[in-house]
Amino acid sequence: MQLSWRTTSGTYVFAANSVSVAYSTVNMMTRAGIPYCARVVVKVSGDLLDNAGTAALSADEQALRNALSVQFGDLIFNDNSGNPVSSSIATSQTISGLIVQDLAFPLAHGPAPEYVVIRSFNFTVAGDVPVSNAGALMIDFRETLTISGGMPYFVMKRAVNGAPQRQMIWPMTEYVLIQSGSATGYLSYPTPPPPKFPQWLKEAPRFSAASPDRTGLNYKDFTVHWEYHFESNTPAAFSSASPSLWPLSQ
């Protein structure tokens, strides 16, 4: 097996059969418990081999440092026939791009001393791979209905001398319902739910959108907010009110 790290700056090729590879994935879940991407982590360890001595090994080490300092590459594992194996992963498969998270040159191990014929190393590469339908997935959704009104309206009138007096201004008030909420789409802005009682809308709906988070080469977590204000002169208008539910298709 042969490993290579391919970037826009070129391709670094490791010596054949010189590395060991550990591959793992962890599913990242929406608040509804649905996977929306997989965090792929590849741990590589191996040895730089050079019989030319300390100076040559030092140069080999610096070449590896330089290669792995370039981010957003492709980690390619080829079998003995030169074909990529399943542990290969390219930046194009991820939303974040492949990131070299760490690079270390550990203490000497085994009979061959470091900087004589070998230089041991290990590094970790990670990236987030979206699920196939991630573009339409919501990772969070919530809505609140707030109901008020209908009762008399009182104010406290200040007196020139003495305590303020509580006075009724209106014996009845309008019934008010506010439908508000937010939703976060993984890779795009979701569509807010429609108004519950369009016939009782007091004014134009209010919508807002927040900037998404950047993740490496792309963006994620697109959040929208909505707010509808309704008013009615009868309590029956809002008797069936209940918050919108997170769509099961999401």
Backbone as numpy.savetxt, mean C-alpha at the origin, in Angstrom:
# Nx Ny Nz CAx CAy CAz Cx Cy Cz
22.98 -23.42 -11.45 22.14 -22.22 -11.45 23.01 -20.98 -11.45
22.53 -19.94 -12.13 23.28 -18.69 -12.19 22.34 -17.52 -11.95
22.79 -16.61 -11.10 21.99 -15.45 -10.72 22.53 -14.20 -11.40
21.61 -13.31 -11.79 22.03 -12.01 -12.33 21.09 -10.93 -11.81
21.63 -9.72 -11.67 20.87 -8.53 -11.26 20.93 -7.56 -12.42
19.79 -7.37 -13.10 19.73 -6.60 -14.33 19.05 -5.27 -14.07
19.73 -4.16 -14.36 19.18 -2.83 -14.16 19.43 -1.98 -15.40
18.99 -0.75 -15.34 19.22 0.18 -16.45 20.70 0.49 -16.62
21.49 0.21 -15.57 22.93 0.48 -15.65 23.73 -0.70 -16.16
23.07 -1.82 -16.40 23.77 -3.00 -16.87 23.36 -4.24 -16.08
24.02 -5.33 -16.35 23.70 -6.61 -15.72 24.91 -7.13 -14.98
24.71 -7.42 -13.70 25.76 -8.04 -12.88 25.46 -9.54 -12.83
26.43 -10.36 -13.23 26.24 -11.80 -13.27 27.11 -12.45 -12.20
26.48 -13.21 -11.32 27.21 -13.94 -10.29 27.79 -15.22 -10.90
28.85 -15.70 -10.30 29.45 -16.95 -10.76 28.43 -18.08 -10.64
28.49 -19.01 -11.58 27.55 -20.13 -11.58 27.65 -20.92 -10.29
26.49 -21.30 -9.76 26.41 -22.14 -8.55 27.15 -21.55 -7.35
27.18 -20.20 -7.27 27.92 -19.55 -6.18 27.01 -18.96 -5.11
25.68 -19.09 -5.27 24.76 -18.46 -4.31 23.71 -19.46 -3.84
23.16 -19.15 -2.66 21.99 -19.86 -2.13 20.85 -18.86 -2.04
19.63 -19.34 -2.28 18.49 -18.43 -2.38 17.35 -18.92 -1.50
16.77 -18.00 -0.71 15.55 -18.26 0.06 14.47 -17.31 -0.45
13.30 -17.87 -0.79 12.22 -17.10 -1.42 10.98 -17.20 -0.54
10.35 -16.06 -0.22 9.14 -16.09 0.61 8.17 -15.03 0.14
6.87 -15.27 0.38 5.83 -14.30 0.08 4.90 -14.17 1.28
4.43 -12.95 1.52 3.46 -12.68 2.57 2.32 -11.89 1.96
1.09 -12.41 2.06 -0.06 -11.70 1.51 -0.40 -10.48 2.36
-0.63 -9.36 1.69 -1.09 -8.15 2.35 -2.59 -8.08 2.15
-3.34 -7.79 3.22 -4.79 -7.93 3.22 -5.49 -6.58 3.33
-6.66 -6.49 2.66 -7.51 -5.33 2.86 -8.12 -5.40 4.26
-8.82 -4.35 4.67 -9.47 -4.37 5.97 -10.60 -5.40 6.00
-11.01 -5.84 4.82 -12.03 -6.88 4.72 -11.43 -8.28 4.74
-10.10 -8.37 4.85 -9.46 -9.68 4.91 -9.24 -10.32 3.55
-9.17 -9.52 2.49 -8.97 -10.03 1.13 -7.56 -9.66 0.67
-6.78 -10.62 0.15 -5.42 -10.29 -0.32 -5.49 -9.32 -1.50
-4.62 -8.31 -1.47 -4.56 -7.40 -2.61 -3.17 -7.32 -3.23
-2.15 -7.79 -2.51 -0.83 -7.92 -3.11 0.01 -8.85 -2.24
1.11 -9.31 -2.81 2.01 -10.20 -2.08 3.37 -9.52 -1.94
3.86 -9.45 -0.73 5.21 -8.95 -0.49 6.20 -10.10 -0.73
6.99 -9.96 -1.79 7.96 -10.99 -2.16 9.33 -10.59 -1.59
9.94 -11.52 -0.86 11.25 -11.27 -0.27 12.19 -12.39 -0.71
13.31 -12.01 -1.31 14.30 -12.98 -1.77 15.60 -12.69 -1.02
16.08 -13.69 -0.29 17.34 -13.57 0.45 18.41 -14.39 -0.28
19.50 -13.73 -0.59 20.59 -14.36 -1.35 21.86 -14.34 -0.50
22.55 -15.45 -0.45 23.85 -15.50 0.22 24.81 -16.29 -0.66
26.09 -15.93 -0.57 27.08 -16.62 -1.39 28.47 -16.12 -1.11
29.38 -16.47 -1.98 30.79 -16.11 -1.83 31.32 -15.58 -3.16
32.10 -14.51 -3.06 32.91 -14.09 -4.19 34.21 -14.90 -4.14
34.57 -15.50 -5.24 35.75 -16.36 -5.30 36.78 -15.75 -6.23
38.00 -15.58 -5.73 39.06 -15.01 -6.55 40.39 -15.44 -5.97
41.18 -16.16 -6.74 42.49 -16.64 -6.27 43.59 -15.60 -6.41
43.22 -14.40 -6.90 44.24 -13.39 -7.16 44.62 -12.60 -5.90
43.95 -12.87 -4.76 44.36 -12.24 -3.51 43.45 -11.11 -3.06
43.93 -10.42 -2.02 43.12 -9.42 -1.32 42.67 -8.28 -2.23
43.58 -7.74 -3.02 43.23 -6.59 -3.86 42.14 -6.96 -4.86
42.24 -8.14 -5.42 41.24 -8.58 -6.40 39.89 -8.78 -5.72
39.89 -9.39 -4.53 38.64 -9.61 -3.81 38.01 -8.28 -3.39
38.87 -7.32 -3.02 38.35 -6.00 -2.66 37.67 -5.34 -3.86
38.28 -5.50 -5.04 37.67 -4.95 -6.25 36.37 -5.68 -6.58
36.35 -6.99 -6.37 35.12 -7.76 -6.60 34.01 -7.30 -5.66
34.37 -7.04 -4.41 33.40 -6.57 -3.43 32.82 -5.22 -3.85
33.69 -4.32 -4.30 33.22 -3.00 -4.70 32.32 -3.10 -5.93
32.62 -4.00 -6.83 31.79 -4.18 -8.01 30.40 -4.66 -7.63
30.33 -5.56 -6.62 29.03 -6.03 -6.15 28.26 -4.89 -5.47
28.96 -4.11 -4.66 28.31 -2.96 -4.01 27.72 -2.01 -5.06
28.51 -1.73 -6.08 28.06 -0.80 -7.12 26.83 -1.34 -7.84
26.86 -2.63 -8.16 25.74 -3.23 -8.89 24.46 -3.18 -8.07
24.54 -3.52 -6.79 23.35 -3.58 -5.96 22.90 -2.22 -5.43
23.68 -1.19 -5.68 23.27 0.16 -5.29 22.25 0.73 -6.27
22.11 0.09 -7.43 21.13 0.53 -8.44 19.83 -0.22 -8.19
18.77 0.53 -7.88 17.49 -0.09 -7.51 16.61 -0.35 -8.74
15.49 -1.01 -8.47 14.44 -1.27 -9.47 14.97 -2.13 -10.62
15.66 -3.19 -10.25 16.18 -4.11 -11.26 15.37 -5.38 -11.35
15.90 -6.33 -12.10 15.30 -7.66 -12.24 16.26 -8.67 -11.64
15.73 -9.57 -10.80 16.54 -10.62 -10.19 16.24 -11.90 -10.97
17.20 -12.35 -11.75 16.98 -13.46 -12.67 17.82 -14.67 -12.25
17.14 -15.81 -12.09 17.80 -17.07 -11.81 17.67 -17.96 -13.04
18.76 -18.35 -13.62 18.74 -19.23 -14.78 19.21 -20.63 -14.39
18.52 -21.64 -14.93 18.97 -23.01 -14.69 20.16 -23.31 -15.58
20.61 -24.55 -15.54 21.81 -24.92 -16.30 21.60 -24.82 -17.80
20.34 -24.74 -18.22 20.06 -24.59 -19.65 19.90 -23.13 -20.05
20.01 -22.22 -19.06 19.89 -20.80 -19.35 18.49 -20.26 -19.31
17.55 -21.06 -18.80 16.16 -20.63 -18.73 15.84 -20.09 -17.34
15.07 -19.00 -17.25 14.71 -18.46 -15.93 13.85 -19.46 -15.15
14.11 -19.56 -13.85 13.32 -20.43 -12.98 12.26 -19.59 -12.27
11.37 -20.26 -11.52 10.20 -19.58 -10.95 10.55 -18.55 -9.88
11.74 -18.65 -9.30 12.13 -17.67 -8.28 12.57 -16.34 -8.87
12.67 -16.26 -10.19 13.02 -15.00 -10.84 11.88 -14.01 -10.65
12.23 -12.75 -10.51 11.21 -11.71 -10.37 11.72 -10.42 -11.00
10.85 -9.77 -11.75 11.21 -8.54 -12.45 10.48 -7.36 -11.85
11.08 -6.19 -11.97 10.46 -4.97 -11.48 9.09 -4.75 -12.12
8.94 -5.14 -13.38 7.68 -4.94 -14.09 6.53 -5.74 -13.49
6.82 -6.77 -12.71 5.78 -7.57 -12.05 5.28 -6.90 -10.78
5.98 -5.89 -10.30 5.67 -5.29 -9.00 5.08 -3.91 -9.19
4.45 -3.41 -8.12 4.00 -2.02 -8.12 5.10 -1.10 -7.61
5.91 -1.61 -6.70 6.93 -0.79 -6.05 8.25 -0.75 -6.80
8.50 -1.77 -7.62 9.84 -1.99 -8.12 10.61 -2.86 -7.13
11.59 -3.56 -7.62 12.41 -4.39 -6.73 13.44 -3.51 -6.03
13.49 -3.65 -4.70 14.39 -2.84 -3.87 15.41 -3.74 -3.19
16.67 -3.36 -3.27 17.71 -4.05 -2.49 17.65 -3.47 -1.09
17.13 -4.25 -0.16 16.91 -3.73 1.19 18.18 -3.69 2.02
19.08 -4.61 1.81 20.31 -4.63 2.59 21.38 -5.42 1.85
22.61 -5.14 2.19 23.77 -5.86 1.67 24.78 -5.96 2.80
25.25 -7.16 3.08 26.19 -7.36 4.18 27.31 -8.30 3.75
28.46 -8.08 4.35 29.61 -8.96 4.18 29.95 -9.49 5.56
29.45 -10.68 5.90 29.55 -11.18 7.27 30.96 -11.61 7.65
31.09 -11.99 8.93 32.37 -12.49 9.43 32.77 -13.76 8.70
34.06 -14.04 8.71 34.59 -15.20 8.01 33.97 -16.48 8.55
33.76 -17.43 7.65 33.28 -18.75 8.06 33.96 -19.80 7.21
34.10 -20.98 7.75 34.73 -22.05 7.01 36.25 -21.95 7.04
36.91 -22.88 6.37 38.38 -22.94 6.42 39.08 -21.86 5.61
38.39 -21.30 4.59 39.05 -20.30 3.76 38.87 -18.92 4.36
39.95 -18.22 4.70 39.82 -16.89 5.32 39.33 -15.84 4.33
38.56 -14.87 4.86 38.07 -13.78 4.03 39.24 -12.96 3.47
39.00 -12.44 2.27 39.97 -11.60 1.58 41.24 -12.34 1.17
41.21 -13.67 1.21 42.34 -14.45 0.70 41.92 -15.12 -0.60
40.89 -15.97 -0.52 40.34 -16.56 -1.75 38.84 -16.35 -1.87
38.17 -15.92 -0.78 36.72 -15.70 -0.84 36.35 -14.40 -0.14
35.16 -13.92 -0.47 34.54 -12.80 0.25 33.06 -13.15 0.35
32.59 -13.44 1.57 31.21 -13.85 1.78 30.28 -12.64 1.74
29.06 -12.84 1.27 28.09 -11.75 1.20 26.68 -12.31 1.38
25.76 -11.42 1.71 24.33 -11.73 1.65 23.57 -10.43 1.42
22.44 -10.54 0.77 21.59 -9.37 0.54 20.14 -9.81 0.39
19.25 -8.82 0.51 17.81 -9.08 0.43 17.18 -8.15 -0.60
16.36 -8.73 -1.45 15.61 -7.97 -2.45 14.13 -8.18 -2.18
13.31 -7.12 -2.25 11.89 -7.23 -1.95 11.08 -6.36 -2.90
9.84 -6.76 -3.11 8.91 -5.99 -3.94 7.48 -6.44 -3.70
6.52 -5.59 -4.04 5.10 -5.89 -3.85 4.47 -6.24 -5.19
3.92 -7.44 -5.28 3.29 -7.92 -6.51 1.77 -7.89 -6.34
1.05 -7.03 -7.06 -0.42 -6.96 -6.91 -1.09 -8.25 -7.39
-2.26 -8.55 -6.82 -3.06 -9.66 -7.33 -3.62 -9.27 -8.69
-4.17 -10.25 -9.40 -4.55 -10.03 -10.79 -5.63 -8.95 -10.96
-6.54 -8.83 -10.01 -7.62 -7.84 -10.13 -7.42 -6.66 -9.20
-6.17 -6.36 -8.86 -5.89 -5.34 -7.83 -6.33 -3.95 -8.25
-6.39 -3.68 -9.55 -6.72 -2.33 -9.99 -8.07 -1.85 -9.52
-9.01 -2.78 -9.30 -10.36 -2.38 -8.90 -10.63 -2.61 -7.42
-9.65 -3.10 -6.69 -9.89 -3.46 -5.30 -9.90 -2.25 -4.38
-10.81 -2.25 -3.41 -10.78 -1.29 -2.32 -10.12 -1.96 -1.11
-9.28 -1.22 -0.44 -8.63 -1.77 0.75 -9.25 -1.23 2.04
-10.16 -0.25 1.90 -10.87 0.27 3.07 -12.16 0.92 2.61
-13.20 0.79 3.44 -14.49 1.43 3.14 -15.24 1.62 4.45
-15.83 2.80 4.62 -16.67 3.03 5.80 -17.60 4.20 5.52
-18.81 4.10 6.09 -19.79 5.16 5.93 -20.55 5.35 7.23
-20.92 6.60 7.51 -21.65 6.96 8.73 -22.89 7.76 8.36
-24.01 7.44 9.02 -25.22 8.24 8.91 -25.46 8.95 10.24
-25.64 10.26 10.20 -25.90 11.07 11.39 -27.28 11.71 11.24
-28.17 11.42 12.17 -29.54 11.91 12.11 -29.79 12.86 13.27
-30.43 13.97 12.99 -30.75 14.96 14.03 -32.02 15.70 13.63
-32.49 16.59 14.54 -33.64 17.45 14.23 -34.96 16.88 14.71
-36.03 17.63 14.42 -37.37 17.24 14.79 -37.86 17.82 16.10
-36.96 18.11 17.02 -37.33 18.61 18.34 -37.42 20.14 18.33
-37.98 20.73 19.39 -37.97 22.20 19.49 -36.54 22.74 19.52
-36.41 24.00 19.14 -35.11 24.65 19.12 -35.10 25.74 20.18
-34.17 25.63 21.13 -34.07 26.57 22.24 -32.75 27.34 22.16
-32.79 28.55 22.70 -31.58 29.34 22.86 -31.60 29.93 24.27
-30.43 30.32 24.72 -30.31 31.01 26.01 -30.19 32.51 25.73
-31.17 33.27 26.20 -31.17 34.72 26.03 -30.53 35.37 27.26
-29.57 36.22 27.00 -28.92 36.91 28.11 -29.80 38.05 28.63
-29.76 38.24 29.92 -30.52 39.32 30.57 -29.58 40.41 31.03
-30.11 41.63 31.06 -29.29 42.74 31.56 -28.93 42.51 33.02
-29.91 42.10 33.80 -29.69 41.80 35.21 -30.26 40.40 35.48
-29.42 39.51 35.95 -29.88 38.18 36.27 -29.37 37.11 35.31
-29.85 35.91 35.57 -29.39 34.75 34.82 -29.98 34.73 33.41
-29.31 34.11 32.45 -29.89 33.95 31.11 -31.18 33.14 31.17
-32.04 33.40 30.21 -33.33 32.72 30.14 -33.37 31.78 28.93
-33.87 30.58 29.17 -34.00 29.60 28.09 -35.33 29.85 27.38
-35.24 30.12 26.05 -36.44 30.44 25.29 -36.54 29.55 24.05
-37.78 29.14 23.76 -38.03 28.35 22.56 -38.14 29.29 21.36
-37.36 29.03 20.34 -37.40 29.82 19.12 -38.35 29.20 18.11
-38.24 27.85 17.93 -39.13 27.14 17.02 -39.65 25.88 17.72
-40.93 25.63 17.66 -41.47 24.45 18.33 -41.07 23.14 17.66
-40.75 23.17 16.39 -40.28 21.98 15.67 -39.19 22.38 14.70
-38.30 21.47 14.44 -37.21 21.73 13.49 -37.21 20.66 12.41
-36.52 20.96 11.31 -36.43 20.01 10.22 -35.65 18.76 10.65
-35.95 17.65 10.01 -35.20 16.41 10.24 -34.00 16.40 9.30
-32.83 16.15 9.88 -31.57 16.25 9.13 -30.86 14.90 9.14
-30.37 14.51 7.99 -29.54 13.31 7.88 -28.29 13.65 7.10
-27.15 13.27 7.62 -25.88 13.47 6.93 -25.28 12.09 6.63
-25.07 11.84 5.37 -24.44 10.60 4.90 -23.00 10.93 4.51
-22.04 10.38 5.25 -20.64 10.71 4.98 -19.80 9.45 5.07
-18.68 9.46 4.37 -17.81 8.28 4.43 -16.56 8.47 3.62
-15.78 7.39 3.57 -14.54 7.39 2.79 -14.26 5.98 2.30
-13.55 5.91 1.20 -13.14 4.63 0.64 -11.75 4.79 0.05
-10.96 3.74 0.15 -9.59 3.76 -0.38 -9.41 2.63 -1.38
-9.09 3.00 -2.61 -8.77 2.01 -3.63 -7.28 1.75 -3.67
-6.90 0.54 -3.96 -5.47 0.19 -3.96 -4.71 0.92 -5.07
-5.21 0.84 -6.31 -4.48 1.41 -7.44 -5.25 2.50 -8.19
-6.47 2.81 -7.76 -7.25 3.86 -8.40 -8.30 4.36 -7.43
-8.87 5.53 -7.74 -9.91 6.09 -6.88 -11.21 5.30 -7.04
-11.83 4.88 -5.94 -13.12 4.21 -6.03 -14.25 5.21 -6.26
-15.40 4.70 -6.64 -16.59 5.53 -6.85 -17.41 5.61 -5.57
-17.72 6.80 -5.08 -18.55 6.91 -3.86 -19.93 6.30 -4.08
-20.56 5.82 -3.02 -21.92 5.31 -3.15 -22.88 6.47 -3.46
-24.06 6.18 -4.03 -25.02 7.25 -4.36 -25.71 7.76 -3.10
-26.38 8.90 -3.19 -27.10 9.43 -2.03 -28.26 8.51 -1.65
-28.49 8.39 -0.34 -29.55 7.51 0.16 -30.95 8.04 -0.20
-31.12 9.35 -0.09 -32.43 9.96 -0.30 -32.30 11.16 -1.23
-32.09 10.93 -2.51 -31.85 12.06 -3.43 -32.99 13.07 -3.45
-34.22 12.62 -3.16 -35.35 13.55 -3.19 -35.32 14.54 -2.03
-34.51 14.26 -1.00 -34.42 15.15 0.16 -33.06 15.86 0.26
-32.29 15.85 -0.81 -31.00 16.54 -0.78 -31.19 18.03 -0.51
-30.43 18.53 0.43 -30.51 19.96 0.77 -29.69 20.79 -0.20
-28.56 20.26 -0.61 -27.63 21.00 -1.45 -26.79 20.01 -2.25
-25.91 20.53 -3.07 -25.06 19.67 -3.88 -24.15 18.82 -2.99
-23.91 17.58 -3.37 -23.01 16.73 -2.58 -21.60 17.31 -2.53
-20.86 16.88 -1.52 -19.47 17.31 -1.36 -18.57 16.09 -1.54
-17.62 16.21 -2.45 -16.67 15.13 -2.70 -15.25 15.69 -2.57
-14.34 14.86 -2.07 -12.94 15.25 -2.02 -12.08 14.01 -2.23
-10.88 14.23 -2.71 -9.94 13.14 -2.96 -8.59 13.52 -2.38
-7.93 12.55 -1.75 -6.61 12.78 -1.16 -5.54 12.21 -2.09
-4.37 12.83 -2.07 -3.26 12.34 -2.88 -2.90 10.92 -2.47
-2.60 10.06 -3.43 -2.18 8.69 -3.08 -0.78 8.68 -2.49
-0.43 7.56 -1.87 0.91 7.37 -1.36 1.82 6.88 -2.48
3.05 7.35 -2.47 4.02 6.82 -3.44 4.66 5.56 -2.88
4.83 4.57 -3.73 5.53 3.35 -3.36 6.52 3.02 -4.46
7.77 3.42 -4.27 8.78 3.17 -5.28 8.47 3.89 -6.58
8.21 3.10 -7.64 7.98 3.66 -8.97 6.53 4.03 -9.25
5.63 3.73 -8.33 4.20 3.92 -8.60 3.49 4.55 -7.40
2.16 4.52 -7.45 1.34 5.10 -6.39 0.30 4.08 -5.94
-0.12 4.20 -4.69 -1.12 3.31 -4.14 -1.97 4.07 -3.12
-3.06 3.46 -2.70 -3.94 3.99 -1.65 -4.57 5.32 -2.08
-5.57 5.22 -2.94 -6.30 6.38 -3.47 -7.59 6.54 -2.66
-7.68 7.62 -1.89 -8.80 7.80 -0.96 -9.74 8.90 -1.42
-11.04 8.60 -1.38 -12.08 9.60 -1.67 -12.97 9.74 -0.43
-13.54 10.94 -0.28 -14.49 11.24 0.81 -15.77 11.79 0.19
-16.90 11.52 0.83 -18.16 12.05 0.34 -19.02 12.50 1.51
-19.93 13.42 1.21 -20.84 13.91 2.24 -22.10 14.43 1.56
-23.25 13.86 1.97 -24.56 14.28 1.47 -25.36 14.83 2.66
-26.03 15.96 2.44 -26.87 16.56 3.46 -28.34 16.49 3.00
-29.17 15.90 3.86 -30.60 15.77 3.54 -31.42 16.49 4.62
-32.56 17.03 4.21 -33.50 17.63 5.17 -34.92 17.24 4.77
-35.76 17.00 5.80 -37.15 16.64 5.56 -38.02 17.23 6.67
-39.31 17.36 6.37 -40.23 17.85 7.40 -40.99 16.71 8.08
-40.62 15.48 7.76 -41.28 14.34 8.38 -40.25 13.29 8.80
-40.40 12.69 9.99 -39.43 11.68 10.43 -39.48 10.41 9.60
-40.61 10.17 8.93 -40.73 8.96 8.12 -39.76 8.95 6.94
-39.29 10.13 6.53 -38.42 10.21 5.36 -37.14 9.41 5.55
-36.63 9.38 6.79 -35.34 8.74 7.04 -35.48 7.48 7.91
-36.70 6.96 8.01 -36.90 5.82 8.91 -36.18 4.56 8.45
-35.90 4.45 7.15 -35.23 3.25 6.63 -33.73 3.44 6.46
-33.20 4.52 7.03 -31.79 4.85 6.79 -30.86 3.82 7.43
-29.89 3.39 6.65 -28.80 2.53 7.15 -27.58 2.79 6.29
-26.38 2.69 6.85 -25.17 3.00 6.09 -24.97 2.07 4.89
-24.32 2.58 3.88 -23.94 1.75 2.74 -22.93 0.70 3.19
-23.00 -0.47 2.58 -22.11 -1.57 2.93 -20.96 -1.66 1.92
-19.83 -2.15 2.38 -18.70 -2.44 1.51 -19.17 -3.47 0.48
-19.12 -3.15 -0.82 -19.62 -4.10 -1.82 -18.91 -5.46 -1.72
-19.70 -6.53 -1.75 -19.13 -7.87 -1.63 -18.24 -8.21 -2.84
-18.48 -7.52 -3.95 -17.63 -7.75 -5.13 -16.22 -7.24 -4.91
-16.04 -6.46 -3.85 -14.72 -5.93 -3.51 -14.06 -6.76 -2.44
